[in-house]
Amino acid sequence: MNRIKDVLKEKGISQAWLAKKLNKSYNTVNEYARNLRQPSIEDLYRIAKVLGVNAKDLLIEE
């Protein structure tokens, strides 16, 4: 599980913008945001860098 959707909302960033920055399809980012699919570790770090957060901030502790 991840907090990508929450962080995008907190920062006022759209999924479409993130998809473009990551060179990923909108559908892929949307699946990440809805926790239907989890990004690879490499992509998680890329997402964190683009959003200006620590990768740990994108994870949910279980």
CHARMM-style PDB file with segment names, atoms N, HN, CA, C and O in Angstrom:
ATOM      1  N   MET     1       0.836  -1.180   0.000  1.00  0.00      PROA
ATOM      2  CA  MET     1       0.000   0.000   0.000  1.00  0.00      PROA
ATOM      3  C   MET     1       0.884   1.249   0.000  1.00  0.00      PROA
ATOM      4  O   MET     1       1.966   1.267   0.588  1.00  0.00      PROA
ATOM      5  N   ASN     2       0.397   2.282  -0.671  1.00  0.00      PROA
ATOM      6  HN  ASN     2      -0.482   2.267  -1.149  1.00  0.00      PROA
ATOM      7  CA  ASN     2       1.168   3.521  -0.729  1.00  0.00      PROA
ATOM      8  C   ASN     2       0.265   4.729  -0.530  1.00  0.00      PROA
ATOM      9  O   ASN     2      -0.961   4.620  -0.535  1.00  0.00      PROA
ATOM     10  N   ARG     3       0.893   5.867  -0.358  1.00  0.00      PROA
ATOM     11  HN  ARG     3       1.889   5.955  -0.355  1.00  0.00      PROA
ATOM     12  CA  ARG     3       0.200   7.141  -0.120  1.00  0.00      PROA
ATOM     13  C   ARG     3       0.343   8.096  -1.303  1.00  0.00      PROA
ATOM     14  O   ARG     3       0.208   9.308  -1.131  1.00  0.00      PROA
ATOM     15  N   ILE     4       0.609   7.587  -2.472  1.00  0.00      PROA
ATOM     16  HN  ILE     4       0.719   6.603  -2.612  1.00  0.00      PROA
ATOM     17  CA  ILE     4       0.853   8.454  -3.625  1.00  0.00      PROA
ATOM     18  C   ILE     4      -0.336   9.400  -3.856  1.00  0.00      PROA
ATOM     19  O   ILE     4      -0.144  10.598  -4.059  1.00  0.00      PROA
ATOM     20  N   LYS     5      -1.543   8.869  -3.826  1.00  0.00      PROA
ATOM     21  HN  LYS     5      -1.699   7.895  -3.662  1.00  0.00      PROA
ATOM     22  CA  LYS     5      -2.724   9.701  -4.058  1.00  0.00      PROA
ATOM     23  C   LYS     5      -2.816  10.812  -3.016  1.00  0.00      PROA
ATOM     24  O   LYS     5      -3.101  11.960  -3.356  1.00  0.00      PROA
ATOM     25  N   ASP     6      -2.575  10.476  -1.751  1.00  0.00      PROA
ATOM     26  HN  ASP     6      -2.344   9.543  -1.475  1.00  0.00      PROA
ATOM     27  CA  ASP     6      -2.638  11.474  -0.678  1.00  0.00      PROA
ATOM     28  C   ASP     6      -1.598  12.569  -0.864  1.00  0.00      PROA
ATOM     29  O   ASP     6      -1.894  13.752  -0.691  1.00  0.00      PROA
ATOM     30  N   VAL     7      -0.376  12.172  -1.217  1.00  0.00      PROA
ATOM     31  HN  VAL     7      -0.136  11.212  -1.358  1.00  0.00      PROA
ATOM     32  CA  VAL     7       0.700  13.155  -1.393  1.00  0.00      PROA
ATOM     33  C   VAL     7       0.410  14.051  -2.596  1.00  0.00      PROA
ATOM     34  O   VAL     7       0.649  15.257  -2.540  1.00  0.00      PROA
ATOM     35  N   LEU     8      -0.097  13.477  -3.671  1.00  0.00      PROA
ATOM     36  HN  LEU     8      -0.291  12.497  -3.717  1.00  0.00      PROA
ATOM     37  CA  LEU     8      -0.480  14.292  -4.826  1.00  0.00      PROA
ATOM     38  C   LEU     8      -1.527  15.335  -4.417  1.00  0.00      PROA
ATOM     39  O   LEU     8      -1.427  16.503  -4.791  1.00  0.00      PROA
ATOM     40  N   LYS     9      -2.519  14.907  -3.654  1.00  0.00      PROA
ATOM     41  HN  LYS     9      -2.601  13.958  -3.350  1.00  0.00      PROA
ATOM     42  CA  LYS     9      -3.574  15.820  -3.219  1.00  0.00      PROA
ATOM     43  C   LYS     9      -3.014  16.905  -2.306  1.00  0.00      PROA
ATOM     44  O   LYS     9      -3.352  18.079  -2.453  1.00  0.00      PROA
ATOM     45  N   GLU    10      -2.152  16.512  -1.357  1.00  0.00      PROA
ATOM     46  HN  GLU    10      -1.877  15.558  -1.237  1.00  0.00      PROA
ATOM     47  CA  GLU    10      -1.547  17.478  -0.433  1.00  0.00      PROA
ATOM     48  C   GLU    10      -0.760  18.552  -1.172  1.00  0.00      PROA
ATOM     49  O   GLU    10      -0.747  19.713  -0.762  1.00  0.00      PROA
ATOM     50  N   LYS    11      -0.096  18.159  -2.275  1.00  0.00      PROA
ATOM     51  HN  LYS    11      -0.106  17.217  -2.608  1.00  0.00      PROA
ATOM     52  CA  LYS    11       0.750  19.080  -3.023  1.00  0.00      PROA
ATOM     53  C   LYS    11       0.021  19.746  -4.181  1.00  0.00      PROA
ATOM     54  O   LYS    11       0.589  20.609  -4.851  1.00  0.00      PROA
ATOM     55  N   GLY    12      -1.231  19.358  -4.429  1.00  0.00      PROA
ATOM     56  HN  GLY    12      -1.691  18.656  -3.884  1.00  0.00      PROA
ATOM     57  CA  GLY    12      -1.995  19.951  -5.522  1.00  0.00      PROA
ATOM     58  C   GLY    12      -1.464  19.567  -6.893  1.00  0.00      PROA
ATOM     59  O   GLY    12      -1.504  20.366  -7.829  1.00  0.00      PROA
ATOM     60  N   ILE    13      -0.968  18.348  -7.008  1.00  0.00      PROA
ATOM     61  HN  ILE    13      -0.936  17.699  -6.248  1.00  0.00      PROA
ATOM     62  CA  ILE    13      -0.381  17.858  -8.260  1.00  0.00      PROA
ATOM     63  C   ILE    13      -1.302  16.798  -8.858  1.00  0.00      PROA
ATOM     64  O   ILE    13      -1.840  15.955  -8.141  1.00  0.00      PROA
ATOM     65  N   SER    14      -1.475  16.849 -10.166  1.00  0.00      PROA
ATOM     66  HN  SER    14      -1.038  17.535 -10.748  1.00  0.00      PROA
ATOM     67  CA  SER    14      -2.353  15.887 -10.829  1.00  0.00      PROA
ATOM     68  C   SER    14      -1.611  14.603 -11.178  1.00  0.00      PROA
ATOM     69  O   SER    14      -0.388  14.581 -11.317  1.00  0.00      PROA
ATOM     70  N   GLN    15      -2.375  13.557 -11.312  1.00  0.00      PROA
ATOM     71  HN  GLN    15      -3.368  13.574 -11.199  1.00  0.00      PROA
ATOM     72  CA  GLN    15      -1.803  12.283 -11.746  1.00  0.00      PROA
ATOM     73  C   GLN    15      -1.253  12.399 -13.169  1.00  0.00      PROA
ATOM     74  O   GLN    15      -0.233  11.791 -13.495  1.00  0.00      PROA
ATOM     75  N   ALA    16      -1.924  13.173 -14.005  1.00  0.00      PROA
ATOM     76  HN  ALA    16      -2.753  13.667 -13.740  1.00  0.00      PROA
ATOM     77  CA  ALA    16      -1.465  13.361 -15.385  1.00  0.00      PROA
ATOM     78  C   ALA    16      -0.086  14.029 -15.411  1.00  0.00      PROA
ATOM     79  O   ALA    16       0.782  13.638 -16.192  1.00  0.00      PROA
ATOM     80  N   TRP    17       0.109  15.031 -14.558  1.00  0.00      PROA
ATOM     81  HN  TRP    17      -0.596  15.349 -13.923  1.00  0.00      PROA
ATOM     82  CA  TRP    17       1.405  15.718 -14.481  1.00  0.00      PROA
ATOM     83  C   TRP    17       2.489  14.744 -14.040  1.00  0.00      PROA
ATOM     84  O   TRP    17       3.573  14.710 -14.621  1.00  0.00      PROA
ATOM     85  N   LEU    18       2.195  13.950 -13.011  1.00  0.00      PROA
ATOM     86  HN  LEU    18       1.314  13.977 -12.539  1.00  0.00      PROA
ATOM     87  CA  LEU    18       3.171  12.978 -12.523  1.00  0.00      PROA
ATOM     88  C   LEU    18       3.496  11.947 -13.598  1.00  0.00      PROA
ATOM     89  O   LEU    18       4.658  11.581 -13.776  1.00  0.00      PROA
ATOM     90  N   ALA    19       2.489  11.484 -14.307  1.00  0.00      PROA
ATOM     91  HN  ALA    19       1.545  11.782 -14.163  1.00  0.00      PROA
ATOM     92  CA  ALA    19       2.710  10.507 -15.375  1.00  0.00      PROA
ATOM     93  C   ALA    19       3.662  11.071 -16.430  1.00  0.00      PROA
ATOM     94  O   ALA    19       4.560  10.375 -16.903  1.00  0.00      PROA
ATOM     95  N   LYS    20       3.459  12.327 -16.789  1.00  0.00      PROA
ATOM     96  HN  LYS    20       2.729  12.893 -16.405  1.00  0.00      PROA
ATOM     97  CA  LYS    20       4.322  12.960 -17.791  1.00  0.00      PROA
ATOM     98  C   LYS    20       5.759  13.065 -17.278  1.00  0.00      PROA
ATOM     99  O   LYS    20       6.701  12.775 -18.016  1.00  0.00      PROA
ATOM    100  N   LYS    21       5.933  13.481 -16.013  1.00  0.00      PROA
ATOM    101  HN  LYS    21       5.168  13.717 -15.414  1.00  0.00      PROA
ATOM    102  CA  LYS    21       7.272  13.614 -15.434  1.00  0.00      PROA
ATOM    103  C   LYS    21       7.992  12.273 -15.344  1.00  0.00      PROA
ATOM    104  O   LYS    21       9.215  12.216 -15.471  1.00  0.00      PROA
ATOM    105  N   LEU    22       7.239  11.189 -15.126  1.00  0.00      PROA
ATOM    106  HN  LEU    22       6.245  11.235 -15.024  1.00  0.00      PROA
ATOM    107  CA  LEU    22       7.834   9.859 -14.988  1.00  0.00      PROA
ATOM    108  C   LEU    22       7.956   9.128 -16.322  1.00  0.00      PROA
ATOM    109  O   LEU    22       8.548   8.052 -16.398  1.00  0.00      PROA
ATOM    110  N   ASN    23       7.388   9.725 -17.373  1.00  0.00      PROA
ATOM    111  HN  ASN    23       6.906  10.599 -17.310  1.00  0.00      PROA
ATOM    112  CA  ASN    23       7.337   9.072 -18.679  1.00  0.00      PROA
ATOM    113  C   ASN    23       6.592   7.737 -18.581  1.00  0.00      PROA
ATOM    114  O   ASN    23       7.001   6.724 -19.148  1.00  0.00      PROA
ATOM    115  N   LYS    24       5.485   7.781 -17.839  1.00  0.00      PROA
ATOM    116  HN  LYS    24       5.152   8.604 -17.379  1.00  0.00      PROA
ATOM    117  CA  LYS    24       4.616   6.615 -17.655  1.00  0.00      PROA
ATOM    118  C   LYS    24       3.235   6.997 -18.178  1.00  0.00      PROA
ATOM    119  O   LYS    24       2.922   8.178 -18.331  1.00  0.00      PROA
ATOM    120  N   SER    25       2.416   5.986 -18.450  1.00  0.00      PROA
ATOM    121  HN  SER    25       2.670   5.027 -18.326  1.00  0.00      PROA
ATOM    122  CA  SER    25       1.054   6.284 -18.887  1.00  0.00      PROA
ATOM    123  C   SER    25       0.229   6.782 -17.702  1.00  0.00      PROA
ATOM    124  O   SER    25       0.530   6.487 -16.545  1.00  0.00      PROA
ATOM    125  N   TYR    26      -0.811   7.542 -18.017  1.00  0.00      PROA
ATOM    126  HN  TYR    26      -1.056   7.782 -18.956  1.00  0.00      PROA
ATOM    127  CA  TYR    26      -1.727   8.000 -16.978  1.00  0.00      PROA
ATOM    128  C   TYR    26      -2.319   6.799 -16.252  1.00  0.00      PROA
ATOM    129  O   TYR    26      -2.457   6.813 -15.028  1.00  0.00      PROA
ATOM    130  N   ASN    27      -2.671   5.756 -17.008  1.00  0.00      PROA
ATOM    131  HN  ASN    27      -2.560   5.744 -18.002  1.00  0.00      PROA
ATOM    132  CA  ASN    27      -3.292   4.580 -16.398  1.00  0.00      PROA
ATOM    133  C   ASN    27      -2.378   3.929 -15.367  1.00  0.00      PROA
ATOM    134  O   ASN    27      -2.850   3.485 -14.320  1.00  0.00      PROA
ATOM    135  N   THR    28      -1.083   3.865 -15.644  1.00  0.00      PROA
ATOM    136  HN  THR    28      -0.700   4.226 -16.495  1.00  0.00      PROA
ATOM    137  CA  THR    28      -0.138   3.280 -14.692  1.00  0.00      PROA
ATOM    138  C   THR    28      -0.108   4.087 -13.410  1.00  0.00      PROA
ATOM    139  O   THR    28      -0.198   3.523 -12.320  1.00  0.00      PROA
ATOM    140  N   VAL    29       0.017   5.395 -13.525  1.00  0.00      PROA
ATOM    141  HN  VAL    29       0.090   5.854 -14.411  1.00  0.00      PROA
ATOM    142  CA  VAL    29       0.055   6.257 -12.339  1.00  0.00      PROA
ATOM    143  C   VAL    29      -1.271   6.180 -11.592  1.00  0.00      PROA
ATOM    144  O   VAL    29      -1.283   6.169 -10.361  1.00  0.00      PROA
ATOM    145  N   ASN    30      -2.378   6.127 -12.308  1.00  0.00      PROA
ATOM    146  HN  ASN    30      -2.369   6.135 -13.308  1.00  0.00      PROA
ATOM    147  CA  ASN    30      -3.679   6.006 -11.679  1.00  0.00      PROA
ATOM    148  C   ASN    30      -3.784   4.697 -10.894  1.00  0.00      PROA
ATOM    149  O   ASN    30      -4.354   4.676  -9.803  1.00  0.00      PROA
ATOM    150  N   GLU    31      -3.251   3.628 -11.429  1.00  0.00      PROA
ATOM    151  HN  GLU    31      -2.788   3.645 -12.315  1.00  0.00      PROA
ATOM    152  CA  GLU    31      -3.251   2.349 -10.714  1.00  0.00      PROA
ATOM    153  C   GLU    31      -2.373   2.418  -9.469  1.00  0.00      PROA
ATOM    154  O   GLU    31      -2.715   1.837  -8.439  1.00  0.00      PROA
ATOM    155  N   TYR    32      -1.243   3.121  -9.553  1.00  0.00      PROA
ATOM    156  HN  TYR    32      -0.964   3.592 -10.390  1.00  0.00      PROA
ATOM    157  CA  TYR    32      -0.410   3.334  -8.363  1.00  0.00      PROA
ATOM    158  C   TYR    32      -1.208   4.100  -7.305  1.00  0.00      PROA
ATOM    159  O   TYR    32      -1.230   3.717  -6.135  1.00  0.00      PROA
ATOM    160  N   ALA    33      -1.858   5.178  -7.726  1.00  0.00      PROA
ATOM    161  HN  ALA    33      -1.840   5.490  -8.676  1.00  0.00      PROA
ATOM    162  CA  ALA    33      -2.570   6.047  -6.804  1.00  0.00      PROA
ATOM    163  C   ALA    33      -3.745   5.335  -6.135  1.00  0.00      PROA
ATOM    164  O   ALA    33      -4.078   5.626  -4.986  1.00  0.00      PROA
ATOM    165  N   ARG    34      -4.363   4.414  -6.846  1.00  0.00      PROA
ATOM    166  HN  ARG    34      -4.092   4.177  -7.779  1.00  0.00      PROA
ATOM    167  CA  ARG    34      -5.512   3.692  -6.288  1.00  0.00      PROA
ATOM    168  C   ARG    34      -5.102   2.378  -5.629  1.00  0.00      PROA
ATOM    169  O   ARG    34      -5.958   1.597  -5.215  1.00  0.00      PROA
ATOM    170  N   ASN    35      -3.800   2.132  -5.531  1.00  0.00      PROA
ATOM    171  HN  ASN    35      -3.104   2.767  -5.867  1.00  0.00      PROA
ATOM    172  CA  ASN    35      -3.267   0.922  -4.915  1.00  0.00      PROA
ATOM    173  C   ASN    35      -3.736  -0.361  -5.602  1.00  0.00      PROA
ATOM    174  O   ASN    35      -3.876  -1.408  -4.970  1.00  0.00      PROA
ATOM    175  N   LEU    36      -3.975  -0.252  -6.909  1.00  0.00      PROA
ATOM    176  HN  LEU    36      -3.861   0.599  -7.422  1.00  0.00      PROA
ATOM    177  CA  LEU    36      -4.293  -1.443  -7.693  1.00  0.00      PROA
ATOM    178  C   LEU    36      -3.021  -2.100  -8.198  1.00  0.00      PROA
ATOM    179  O   LEU    36      -3.012  -3.267  -8.589  1.00  0.00      PROA
ATOM    180  N   ARG    37      -1.949  -1.322  -8.180  1.00  0.00      PROA
ATOM    181  HN  ARG    37      -1.956  -0.374  -7.863  1.00  0.00      PROA
ATOM    182  CA  ARG    37      -0.634  -1.766  -8.653  1.00  0.00      PROA
ATOM    183  C   ARG    37       0.399  -1.003  -7.846  1.00  0.00      PROA
ATOM    184  O   ARG    37       0.212   0.176  -7.544  1.00  0.00      PROA
ATOM    185  N   GLN    38       1.485  -1.667  -7.498  1.00  0.00      PROA
ATOM    186  HN  GLN    38       1.638  -2.625  -7.743  1.00  0.00      PROA
ATOM    187  CA  GLN    38       2.535  -1.012  -6.718  1.00  0.00      PROA
ATOM    188  C   GLN    38       3.745  -0.716  -7.615  1.00  0.00      PROA
ATOM    189  O   GLN    38       4.140  -1.551  -8.428  1.00  0.00      PROA
ATOM    190  N   PRO    39       4.324   0.473  -7.459  1.00  0.00      PROA
ATOM    191  CA  PRO    39       5.512   0.796  -8.260  1.00  0.00      PROA
ATOM    192  C   PRO    39       6.711  -0.041  -7.795  1.00  0.00      PROA
ATOM    193  O   PRO    39       6.775  -0.488  -6.650  1.00  0.00      PROA
ATOM    194  N   SER    40       7.640  -0.232  -8.704  1.00  0.00      PROA
ATOM    195  HN  SER    40       7.588   0.131  -9.635  1.00  0.00      PROA
ATOM    196  CA  SER    40       8.891  -0.886  -8.325  1.00  0.00      PROA
ATOM    197  C   SER    40       9.620   0.032  -7.348  1.00  0.00      PROA
ATOM    198  O   SER    40       9.277   1.208  -7.220  1.00  0.00      PROA
ATOM    199  N   ILE    41      10.603  -0.494  -6.675  1.00  0.00      PROA
ATOM    200  HN  ILE    41      10.881  -1.449  -6.779  1.00  0.00      PROA
ATOM    201  CA  ILE    41      11.402   0.319  -5.744  1.00  0.00      PROA
ATOM    202  C   ILE    41      12.029   1.496  -6.485  1.00  0.00      PROA
ATOM    203  O   ILE    41      12.044   2.619  -5.982  1.00  0.00      PROA
ATOM    204  N   GLU    42      12.544   1.231  -7.680  1.00  0.00      PROA
ATOM    205  HN  GLU    42      12.532   0.318  -8.089  1.00  0.00      PROA
ATOM    206  CA  GLU    42      13.165   2.295  -8.469  1.00  0.00      PROA
ATOM    207  C   GLU    42      12.147   3.389  -8.796  1.00  0.00      PROA
ATOM    208  O   GLU    42      12.437   4.580  -8.674  1.00  0.00      PROA
ATOM    209  N   ASP    43      10.949   2.965  -9.215  1.00  0.00      PROA
ATOM    210  HN  ASP    43      10.714   1.998  -9.315  1.00  0.00      PROA
ATOM    211  CA  ASP    43       9.915   3.948  -9.537  1.00  0.00      PROA
ATOM    212  C   ASP    43       9.432   4.678  -8.292  1.00  0.00      PROA
ATOM    213  O   ASP    43       9.113   5.865  -8.360  1.00  0.00      PROA
ATOM    214  N   LEU    44       9.373   3.995  -7.168  1.00  0.00      PROA
ATOM    215  HN  LEU    44       9.632   3.031  -7.114  1.00  0.00      PROA
ATOM    216  CA  LEU    44       8.978   4.646  -5.923  1.00  0.00      PROA
ATOM    217  C   LEU    44       9.943   5.781  -5.593  1.00  0.00      PROA
ATOM    218  O   LEU    44       9.519   6.868  -5.200  1.00  0.00      PROA
ATOM    219  N   TYR    45      11.243   5.527  -5.752  1.00  0.00      PROA
ATOM    220  HN  TYR    45      11.588   4.644  -6.071  1.00  0.00      PROA
ATOM    221  CA  TYR    45      12.235   6.577  -5.496  1.00  0.00      PROA
ATOM    222  C   TYR    45      12.136   7.705  -6.519  1.00  0.00      PROA
ATOM    223  O   TYR    45      12.327   8.871  -6.173  1.00  0.00      PROA
ATOM    224  N   ARG    46      11.841   7.372  -7.767  1.00  0.00      PROA
ATOM    225  HN  ARG    46      11.685   6.425  -8.048  1.00  0.00      PROA
ATOM    226  CA  ARG    46      11.657   8.410  -8.793  1.00  0.00      PROA
ATOM    227  C   ARG    46      10.447   9.284  -8.465  1.00  0.00      PROA
ATOM    228  O   ARG    46      10.502  10.508  -8.582  1.00  0.00      PROA
ATOM    229  N   ILE    47       9.359   8.640  -8.055  1.00  0.00      PROA
ATOM    230  HN  ILE    47       9.315   7.645  -7.960  1.00  0.00      PROA
ATOM    231  CA  ILE    47       8.150   9.374  -7.685  1.00  0.00      PROA
ATOM    232  C   ILE    47       8.447  10.311  -6.519  1.00  0.00      PROA
ATOM    233  O   ILE    47       8.058  11.479  -6.538  1.00  0.00      PROA
ATOM    234  N   ALA    48       9.134   9.795  -5.508  1.00  0.00      PROA
ATOM    235  HN  ALA    48       9.450   8.847  -5.493  1.00  0.00      PROA
ATOM    236  CA  ALA    48       9.482  10.606  -4.345  1.00  0.00      PROA
ATOM    237  C   ALA    48      10.314  11.816  -4.752  1.00  0.00      PROA
ATOM    238  O   ALA    48      10.078  12.928  -4.280  1.00  0.00      PROA
ATOM    239  N   LYS    49      11.285  11.595  -5.629  1.00  0.00      PROA
ATOM    240  HN  LYS    49      11.476  10.691  -6.013  1.00  0.00      PROA
ATOM    241  CA  LYS    49      12.152  12.692  -6.069  1.00  0.00      PROA
ATOM    242  C   LYS    49      11.348  13.760  -6.812  1.00  0.00      PROA
ATOM    243  O   LYS    49      11.516  14.954  -6.564  1.00  0.00      PROA
ATOM    244  N   VAL    50      10.483  13.329  -7.716  1.00  0.00      PROA
ATOM    245  HN  VAL    50      10.347  12.359  -7.917  1.00  0.00      PROA
ATOM    246  CA  VAL    50       9.667  14.266  -8.485  1.00  0.00      PROA
ATOM    247  C   VAL    50       8.733  15.052  -7.566  1.00  0.00      PROA
ATOM    248  O   VAL    50       8.503  16.242  -7.779  1.00  0.00      PROA
ATOM    249  N   LEU    51       8.194  14.381  -6.542  1.00  0.00      PROA
ATOM    250  HN  LEU    51       8.380  13.414  -6.369  1.00  0.00      PROA
ATOM    251  CA  LEU    51       7.260  15.044  -5.626  1.00  0.00      PROA
ATOM    252  C   LEU    51       7.969  15.805  -4.510  1.00  0.00      PROA
ATOM    253  O   LEU    51       7.328  16.533  -3.752  1.00  0.00      PROA
ATOM    254  N   GLY    52       9.279  15.644  -4.405  1.00  0.00      PROA
ATOM    255  HN  GLY    52       9.800  15.053  -5.021  1.00  0.00      PROA
ATOM    256  CA  GLY    52      10.036  16.365  -3.389  1.00  0.00      PROA
ATOM    257  C   GLY    52       9.791  15.860  -1.980  1.00  0.00      PROA
ATOM    258  O   GLY    52       9.787  16.634  -1.023  1.00  0.00      PROA
ATOM    259  N   VAL    53       9.584  14.540  -1.858  1.00  0.00      PROA
ATOM    260  HN  VAL    53       9.587  13.911  -2.635  1.00  0.00      PROA
ATOM    261  CA  VAL    53       9.368  13.937  -0.548  1.00  0.00      PROA
ATOM    262  C   VAL    53      10.328  12.766  -0.365  1.00  0.00      PROA
ATOM    263  O   VAL    53      10.962  12.310  -1.316  1.00  0.00      PROA
ATOM    264  N   ASN    54      10.420  12.294   0.859  1.00  0.00      PROA
ATOM    265  HN  ASN    54       9.905  12.664   1.632  1.00  0.00      PROA
ATOM    266  CA  ASN    54      11.199  11.096   1.147  1.00  0.00      PROA
ATOM    267  C   ASN    54      10.370   9.888   0.707  1.00  0.00      PROA
ATOM    268  O   ASN    54       9.149   9.886   0.861  1.00  0.00      PROA
ATOM    269  N   ALA    55      11.018   8.879   0.170  1.00  0.00      PROA
ATOM    270  HN  ALA    55      12.010   8.881   0.045  1.00  0.00      PROA
ATOM    271  CA  ALA    55      10.302   7.685  -0.284  1.00  0.00      PROA
ATOM    272  C   ALA    55       9.472   7.073   0.844  1.00  0.00      PROA
ATOM    273  O   ALA    55       8.406   6.510   0.598  1.00  0.00      PROA
ATOM    274  N   LYS    56       9.959   7.183   2.076  1.00  0.00      PROA
ATOM    275  HN  LYS    56      10.826   7.640   2.276  1.00  0.00      PROA
ATOM    276  CA  LYS    56       9.215   6.642   3.219  1.00  0.00      PROA
ATOM    277  C   LYS    56       7.865   7.347   3.384  1.00  0.00      PROA
ATOM    278  O   LYS    56       6.915   6.760   3.902  1.00  0.00      PROA
ATOM    279  N   ASP    57       7.784   8.599   2.945  1.00  0.00      PROA
ATOM    280  HN  ASP    57       8.555   9.076   2.525  1.00  0.00      PROA
ATOM    281  CA  ASP    57       6.527   9.347   3.059  1.00  0.00      PROA
ATOM    282  C   ASP    57       5.450   8.808   2.115  1.00  0.00      PROA
ATOM    283  O   ASP    57       4.269   9.117   2.268  1.00  0.00      PROA
ATOM    284  N   LEU    58       5.867   8.003   1.142  1.00  0.00      PROA
ATOM    285  HN  LEU    58       6.827   7.752   1.018  1.00  0.00      PROA
ATOM    286  CA  LEU    58       4.917   7.430   0.194  1.00  0.00      PROA
ATOM    287  C   LEU    58       4.403   6.058   0.631  1.00  0.00      PROA
ATOM    288  O   LEU    58       3.523   5.483  -0.010  1.00  0.00      PROA
ATOM    289  N   LEU    59       4.951   5.550   1.711  1.00  0.00      PROA
ATOM    290  HN  LEU    59       5.665   6.017   2.231  1.00  0.00      PROA
ATOM    291  CA  LEU    59       4.583   4.213   2.171  1.00  0.00      PROA
ATOM    292  C   LEU    59       3.649   4.282   3.379  1.00  0.00      PROA
ATOM    293  O   LEU    59       3.703   5.213   4.183  1.00  0.00      PROA
ATOM    294  N   ILE    60       2.808   3.283   3.475  1.00  0.00      PROA
ATOM    295  HN  ILE    60       2.764   2.528   2.822  1.00  0.00      PROA
ATOM    296  CA  ILE    60       1.912   3.160   4.624  1.00  0.00      PROA
ATOM    297  C   ILE    60       2.430   2.046   5.510  1.00  0.00      PROA
ATOM    298  O   ILE    60       2.671   0.929   5.052  1.00  0.00      PROA
ATOM    299  N   GLU    61       2.599   2.362   6.781  1.00  0.00      PROA
ATOM    300  HN  GLU    61       2.403   3.269   7.153  1.00  0.00      PROA
ATOM    301  CA  GLU    61       3.018   1.332   7.714  1.00  0.00      PROA
ATOM    302  C   GLU    61       1.841   0.420   8.004  1.00  0.00      PROA
ATOM    303  O   GLU    61       0.716   0.875   8.213  1.00  0.00      PROA
ATOM    304  N   GLU    62       2.117  -0.868   8.014  1.00  0.00      PROA
ATOM    305  HN  GLU    62       3.030  -1.238   7.845  1.00  0.00      PROA
ATOM    306  CA  GLU    62       1.039  -1.830   8.291  1.00  0.00      PROA
ATOM    307  C   GLU    62       1.219  -2.440   9.649  1.00  0.00      PROA
ATOM    308  OT1 GLU    62       0.413  -3.273  10.064  1.00  0.00      PROA
TER     309      GLU     62
END
